Amino acid sequence: METTIINCDCLCHSLHIRPDKEYKTVNIGLWNYGFDNGKLNWKYRLKILLDGYADSDLVVLNEEELDKLIDCLLAAKKNI
């Protein structure tokens, strides 16, 4: 699996999900397009250009925690 981007219905946020084979984890970053009235300052624009990441927060999940997230999402899907 390569990087996956999941967009929020509000169009202001995305989840940037990428596996890290070296550390055997999955990194989930929250991209926040809507802060500062939807305008990114030059610092964030430069960061995105240099490393490709616009994370406003980052969650790193090992296999056990990833399984918990998957189970939770599958259970939630059954209820919608």
N, C-alpha and C positions, 0 to 999 in steps of 0.2 A: 504494500500500500504506500502510495506517495502522499504528499500533502493534500488534505481535503479542506475546503472552505465551506462552511455552512452559514448561510445568511439568515439574519433575524427578519421577521415580517415587518418590523418597524423601520427597516432600511438604515439603521444607525449602528448596528453591531454585527459582527461575524465571529464565528469560532474558527480558528485556524488550527487544524489538528494535524500533527506530524509525528510519525514514529521516530524514535532515536534508537537505532539498532546497537550502537556502541554501549549505551547505558541500559538497554532493554527496558525503556520506558516509552510512554506516549505523552507528548507535550501538547497541551491545549491552551492556546492563547486567545484572549478576548480582544478582538480588534474593535476599537471604539471610534466610529466615524463621526459621531454626533456631538462630541465634546467641543467646547468653545464655539457654540453656535454652528457646528458643522465645519469649522475652518481649522485646518492644521497649521500650527505655526512652523517657522522654518526649521526649528530643531527636530520636530517630528517628521517633517518631509525629508530632511537629510537622513535621518535614521532609517526611514523606509527605503530610501535609495541605496544606502550602504549595506544594510543587512536584510532588507526585505520584510522586517517584522514591525508591526504597528501594535504590539501587545500593550494593552493597558493593564493587563494582569496575566500571569502565566500559572497554569496548574500542571504539575508533572506527576503522572500516574504510573506506578509499577503495575505488574500484571494483576495482582490481587485487587488493587483499587480500581483498575480498569474493568475487571469483571463485575465489581459492585456497580459501577456506572452503567455498564451494559444491562445488567439485570434490572436496575432501576428504570432505565429508559424503556426496556421491553415491557415492564409492568405498567408504566405510564401509558404506553401506546395502546395497551389493552383497554384502558379506561377512557379513551377519547373516541 
